[in-house]
Amino acid sequence: MNYSLFESLTLRETEIPNRVMVSPMCQYSCDARDGLATDWHLVHLGSRAAGGAGVVMAEATAVEPRGRISPEDLGLWSQKHADALAPVTQFIRGQGSIPAIQLAHAGRKASTRRPWEEGSSLVHEDKGGWTPKGPTEIPYPRDEENTAPTERMDADDIAAVVDSFVQSAEFALDAGFEIPEVHAAHGYLLHEFLSPVTNDRDDEYGGEFDGRTKLLREVCEGVRAVWPDDKPIFVRISATDWLPDRESWNVAQSARLASELADIGVDLLDVSGGGIHPGQQVPKTGPGYQVEYAETIREAVEGEMAVGAVGGITSPEYAEALLANNRADMAIIGREHLRNPYFAVHAGRELEAANAPEWPDQYKRA
């Protein structure tokens, strides 16, 4: 029988072959610290495409050098960066998957070491780091040794960030990507402007909802203006700050934002959560622990845009259920894809789905 997980999804004129998306996951593998894609990125992303995922999304990719989380992050701020990514998109497309890329700016959470490296969590300027920028001068709170001085962005900085996202989208198109995703989640720059926890500005980019969402709307408008009309745009948000005891970003605001982004021309909202503050109260994790946010927003926008769900989606049965029950339009799967690059083809076999992606010819004898 056919399964919802393996139905195609058409957004504008792009037909995604199934509803499995590889979530963007940082690899911290540009060892030359130049932001250029390496063989690691080709093999990492290419394996997931060979594994049958409908969309293979490259990691949070910095739109400018200061926007990297770590010095080893992937970047896309020049034609040289686009050229380095072109073989990756070509291979993904050759496996029948849709190549996508998350465009990002780390804001006040920038200039940190890779997670597996020991020592200070910050990379200081004498070690190749830089001073992060954010909506205010308030840094991301860590212990005293690891709290980075942060510069407040002025009007010129904000305009430059918008330009950087737009230019990066143009380079993404040159590289062969079919979908750009604007990263406005997990406590990084665009989320920092959205949340009252991190944005107490008194200018046009602060204050109430309209001011705090202005930067994201401008970025999306700019990306939409340079992205082909027949190709979709995604946005990732944190639906909630997980800070119920203080004024913060929440699901109701996310639903309101979703409708406004749909009017701009955003085609899918990738719904995640948290990341703005280390004091967040993360709910008990488990299968689909964040799916309720996607479901709530999907009901609120009533077909204005597609919605993708994340969080603890590890089994074919659960991924199928959330789609079959109309809780989301896309199953966005991260860590399970680290454990199993061939999740989609394994899921098809396990479910005995007639419409599942096929194994690569080279592997069928197994």
Secondary structure, 3 states (H helix, E strand, C coil): CCCHHHCCEEECCEEECCCEEECCCCCCCCCCCCCCCCHHHHHHHHHHHHCCCCEEEEEEEECCHHHCCCCCCCECCCHHHHHHHHHHHHHHHHCCCEEEEEEECCHHHCCECCCCCCCCCECCHHHCCCCCEECCCCCCCCCHHHCCCCEECCHHHHHHHHHHHHHHHHHHHHHCCCEEEEEECCCCHHHHHHCCCCCCCCCCCCCCHHHHCHHHHHHHHHHHHHCCCCCCCEEEEECCCCCCCCCCCCHHHHHHHHHHHHHHCCCEEEEECCCCCCCCCCCCCCCCCCHHHHHHHHHHHCCCCEEEECCCCCCHHHHHHHHHCCCCCEEEECHHHHHCCCHHHHHHHHHCCCCCCCCCHHHCCC
